[in-house]
Amino acid sequence: MNVAIIGAGLQCKRRASTIRELCPSSLKIISSPHHSTKVAAEFGCESTKNWKEAVRRKDVDVVIVCTPPHLHAEISIAAMDLGKHVLCEKPLATSVKEAERMVASAKKNGVVLKCGFNHRHHPAILDAKRLVEQGKFGKVLFCRSRYGICGRPEYEKEWRADPKLAAGGQFMEQGVHVIDLFRWFLGDLKEVACMTSNHYFKEMKLEDDGMALFRSASGATACLHTTLVQWKNLFSFEVFGEEGYAIVEGLGGGYGEERLICGKRDFKAPFRDDTTYYRGSDKSWKEEWMEFLSAISQKRRPLGDGVDGLEALRAAFAAYESQDKKRFVSIH
């Protein structure tokens, strides 16, 4: 599978590094109006400033979209209409309607559309999901997550802080990962209440902090707090069932060592839990890429596909609506 990457920022470099390691000769071209020549030279491929030129190449089978979100739909649909498979970074689009068009294009053209939900591929999260599916913790009652970073100086000047380029602020930027995990563990979400704030980055037109409560169609609940003012990076994802729990802490790197803590309800015996450590570098990018290629080969839905991207986006925009209306909002 030959690959074109659109965009030349941090995500492009992550994807390109993964491809170079796993499929050394498959990266053909990187496109960006800004730094494509320099980045392409680093990874030994061609470059162009015109994304349409890259997408139209007959020797390209897969397009990875690593641009700001306002370009996701246009580029992805153009690629899929040419029969290319697409891995588009999250959030899938800047509106539900755009995301629906992307999903429809993938179906019409018989191609695979993957949303960049690499968190599903972290080993601790995969193991927690496996244990839940095996019924180790009984019926799942609720999930709880904290996900935060230390915002950079002058973050207000980055594209992530520009409403014309981004789909939302911190609640969308990192929170959409957790919303996707909530859906994965709990099933479809049906209602949400949300509160967003600008605690520190006062000049930013998008939120630097968001809290939300969700209820799933099964009646399970979920709580999310995501923020740019964590000061020390943090990731925590908890799943509690009638008979026990699974807690994922850390993602490696600045988020701390990845680990899975599991415990069982026991009203009589002394309390104890077991911790599994996942040492080494972040493997989620490699696992996600290989799963994507496998889905293409097997002509099946990938883990975290376009529909998952659409539904996570739908839930996030419902949360913003809740913030505006100051009440619970149905997710539909």
TAMO-V519130 format. One record per residue. RES is the residue in three letters. PHI is phi in radians with two decimals (none if undefined). NEAR is the number of other C-alpha atoms within 10 Angstrom. D_LAST is the distance of its C-alpha to the last C-alpha in whole Angstrom. Layout:
BEGIN
RES,PHI,NEAR,D_LAST
RES,PHI,NEAR,D_LAST
END
This chain:
BEGIN
MET,none,14,36
ASN,-1.52,16,37
VAL,-2.17,25,35
ALA,-2.06,28,34
ILE,-1.95,31,33
ILE,-1.83,31,31
GLY,1.88,24,32
ALA,-2.32,24,35
GLY,-1.62,16,34
LEU,-1.04,10,33
GLN,-1.15,16,31
CYS,-1.00,22,33
LYS,-1.14,18,36
ARG,-1.09,12,34
ARG,-1.15,17,33
ALA,-1.11,27,36
SER,-1.09,18,38
THR,-1.11,19,36
ILE,-1.12,21,37
ARG,-1.07,14,40
GLU,-1.31,10,41
LEU,-1.62,13,39
CYS,-2.40,15,40
PRO,-0.90,13,43
SER,-1.78,14,43
SER,-1.55,19,40
LEU,-1.37,24,39
LYS,-1.73,19,40
ILE,-2.76,26,39
ILE,-2.11,31,37
SER,-2.13,29,36
SER,-2.90,22,36
PRO,-1.28,14,37
HIS,-1.96,13,38
HIS,-2.03,16,40
SER,-1.09,24,39
THR,-1.09,19,43
LYS,-1.15,13,44
VAL,-1.20,22,41
ALA,-1.09,23,42
ALA,-1.10,12,45
GLU,-1.09,12,44
PHE,-1.86,18,43
GLY,1.20,15,45
CYS,-2.36,17,43
GLU,-1.40,17,43
SER,-2.44,26,41
THR,-2.72,19,40
LYS,-1.53,17,39
ASN,-1.85,14,37
TRP,-1.12,21,34
LYS,-1.11,14,34
GLU,-1.08,12,37
ALA,-1.18,25,36
VAL,-1.16,27,33
ARG,-1.39,16,35
ARG,-1.06,13,38
LYS,-1.25,10,39
ASP,-1.58,14,40
VAL,-1.83,21,36
ASP,-1.82,20,34
VAL,-2.27,26,31
VAL,-2.05,25,30
ILE,-1.83,29,29
VAL,-1.77,30,27
CYS,-2.08,25,28
THR,-1.56,22,27
PRO,-1.01,20,26
PRO,-1.03,24,22
HIS,-1.14,19,22
LEU,-1.80,17,24
HIS,-0.98,24,22
ALA,-1.13,23,21
GLU,-1.03,14,24
ILE,-1.20,21,26
SER,-1.10,29,24
ILE,-1.15,23,23
ALA,-1.04,16,27
ALA,-1.18,27,28
MET,-1.18,26,26
ASP,-1.14,15,27
LEU,-1.69,16,31
GLY,1.46,20,30
LYS,-1.56,26,30
HIS,-1.39,27,28
VAL,-2.29,27,25
LEU,-1.94,24,25
CYS,-1.93,28,23
GLU,-1.10,22,23
LYS,-1.42,28,20
PRO,-1.16,29,18
LEU,-1.03,36,17
ALA,-2.77,27,17
THR,-1.78,23,17
SER,-2.74,17,14
VAL,-1.11,19,11
LYS,-1.08,13,13
GLU,-1.07,18,15
ALA,-1.12,24,14
GLU,-1.10,19,13
ARG,-1.12,17,16
MET,-1.14,26,18
VAL,-1.09,26,16
ALA,-1.12,15,17
SER,-1.14,21,21
ALA,-1.07,23,21
LYS,-1.16,14,21
LYS,-1.07,12,23
ASN,-1.63,15,26
GLY,1.12,15,26
VAL,-2.06,23,26
VAL,-1.62,27,24
LEU,-1.99,31,22
LYS,-2.01,29,22
CYS,-1.68,24,20
GLY,-1.29,25,22
PHE,-1.76,26,21
ASN,-1.15,19,25
HIS,-1.07,19,24
ARG,-1.10,21,24
HIS,-1.81,21,27
HIS,-1.22,20,29
PRO,-1.02,21,31
ALA,-1.14,24,31
ILE,-1.22,23,27
LEU,-1.07,13,28
ASP,-1.19,16,30
ALA,-1.08,23,28
LYS,-1.08,18,25
ARG,-1.07,12,28
LEU,-1.16,16,30
VAL,-1.09,21,26
GLU,-1.14,14,26
GLN,-1.38,10,30
GLY,1.38,14,29
LYS,-1.11,19,31
PHE,-1.99,22,29
GLY,1.27,17,28
LYS,-1.07,15,25
VAL,-1.30,22,23
LEU,-1.73,18,22
PHE,-2.80,22,21
CYS,-2.12,23,21
ARG,-2.53,18,22
SER,-2.53,23,23
ARG,-2.16,19,25
TYR,-2.53,23,25
GLY,-2.59,25,27
ILE,-2.35,19,30
CYS,-1.61,13,33
GLY,-1.05,19,32
ARG,-1.36,12,35
PRO,-0.98,8,37
GLU,1.08,11,36
TYR,-0.99,15,33
GLU,-1.04,18,32
LYS,-1.63,11,33
GLU,-1.41,11,32
TRP,-1.09,13,29
ARG,-1.12,21,26
ALA,-1.76,24,27
ASP,-1.78,16,27
PRO,-1.03,15,23
LYS,-1.34,13,25
LEU,-1.92,16,25
ALA,-1.75,20,22
ALA,-1.44,26,18
GLY,3.08,23,19
GLY,-1.54,25,22
GLN,-1.03,26,22
PHE,-1.05,34,19
MET,-1.49,26,18
GLU,-1.05,18,21
GLN,-1.85,18,22
GLY,-1.07,27,19
VAL,-1.13,23,16
HIS,-1.06,22,19
VAL,-1.23,27,19
ILE,-1.01,26,15
ASP,-1.07,26,15
LEU,-1.15,23,18
PHE,-0.98,28,16
ARG,-1.09,17,14
TRP,-1.15,15,17
PHE,-1.54,17,19
LEU,-1.95,22,16
GLY,1.58,16,14
ASP,-1.01,19,10
LEU,-1.63,26,9
LYS,-2.00,17,7
GLU,-2.68,20,9
VAL,-2.63,27,11
ALA,-2.22,22,14
CYS,-2.44,26,16
MET,-2.36,20,19
THR,-2.02,23,21
SER,-2.57,18,25
ASN,-2.08,19,27
HIS,-1.35,12,30
TYR,-2.18,13,32
PHE,-1.48,21,32
LYS,-1.15,12,32
GLU,-1.47,13,32
MET,-1.32,19,29
LYS,-1.42,14,27
LEU,-2.04,23,24
GLU,-1.17,23,23
ASP,-1.82,27,26
ASP,-2.70,23,24
GLY,-2.61,23,21
MET,-2.22,19,20
ALA,-2.61,22,17
LEU,-2.03,17,16
PHE,-2.13,27,13
ARG,-2.21,22,13
SER,-1.57,19,12
ALA,-1.09,13,11
SER,-1.42,13,15
GLY,1.73,14,16
ALA,-1.20,20,17
THR,-2.08,20,17
ALA,-2.61,22,17
CYS,-2.25,22,19
LEU,-2.24,22,20
HIS,-2.26,20,22
THR,-2.29,27,23
THR,-2.72,29,26
LEU,-1.59,26,28
VAL,-1.92,18,31
GLN,-1.29,15,31
TRP,1.19,12,35
LYS,-2.08,13,35
ASN,-0.89,19,33
LEU,-2.59,19,31
PHE,-2.39,20,28
SER,-2.50,19,27
PHE,-2.36,22,25
GLU,-2.09,21,25
VAL,-2.22,24,24
PHE,-2.02,22,26
GLY,-2.03,20,26
GLU,-1.12,14,28
GLU,-2.06,16,31
GLY,2.93,20,31
TYR,-2.65,25,29
ALA,-2.29,28,29
ILE,-2.20,21,29
VAL,-1.77,24,29
GLU,-2.15,23,31
GLY,1.39,20,32
LEU,-2.25,25,31
GLY,1.49,18,35
GLY,1.02,12,37
GLY,-1.18,12,36
TYR,-1.57,17,33
GLY,1.57,14,36
GLU,-1.02,16,37
GLU,-1.28,24,34
ARG,-2.65,21,35
LEU,-2.12,21,33
ILE,-1.94,17,34
CYS,-2.13,22,34
GLY,-2.53,18,35
LYS,-2.08,19,35
ARG,-1.18,15,35
ASP,-2.69,11,39
PHE,-1.38,7,40
LYS,-2.00,6,44
ALA,-1.36,7,44
PRO,-1.03,6,45
PHE,-1.20,10,41
ARG,-2.72,10,41
ASP,-2.40,12,38
ASP,-2.11,10,39
THR,-2.05,13,38
THR,-1.94,13,38
TYR,-1.79,13,38
TYR,-2.05,18,37
ARG,-1.46,10,40
GLY,1.80,10,40
SER,-1.30,11,38
ASP,-1.17,17,35
LYS,-1.68,16,34
SER,-1.12,17,30
TRP,-1.17,20,31
LYS,-1.17,19,33
GLU,-1.11,16,31
GLU,-1.12,23,28
TRP,-1.12,20,30
MET,-1.16,16,32
GLU,-1.18,15,29
PHE,-1.10,25,28
LEU,-1.09,16,31
SER,-1.12,14,31
ALA,-1.10,18,28
ILE,-1.09,18,29
SER,-1.09,11,33
GLN,-1.60,10,31
LYS,0.95,12,28
ARG,-2.34,13,25
ARG,-1.21,17,22
PRO,-1.38,20,23
LEU,-1.26,19,22
GLY,1.37,22,19
ASP,-1.57,22,19
GLY,-1.06,27,17
VAL,-1.12,19,14
ASP,-1.10,23,14
GLY,-1.09,29,14
LEU,-1.09,26,11
GLU,-1.23,22,9
ALA,-1.13,28,11
LEU,-1.12,26,11
ARG,-1.04,20,7
ALA,-1.17,26,8
ALA,-1.15,26,11
PHE,-1.21,21,10
ALA,-1.12,22,8
ALA,-1.12,30,12
TYR,-1.08,22,14
GLU,-1.08,20,12
SER,-1.08,21,13
GLN,-1.03,21,16
ASP,-1.19,12,17
LYS,-1.59,12,16
LYS,1.01,12,18
ARG,-2.81,14,16
PHE,-1.11,17,13
VAL,-2.26,20,9
SER,-1.28,17,6
ILE,-1.75,20,4
HIS,-2.57,10,0
END
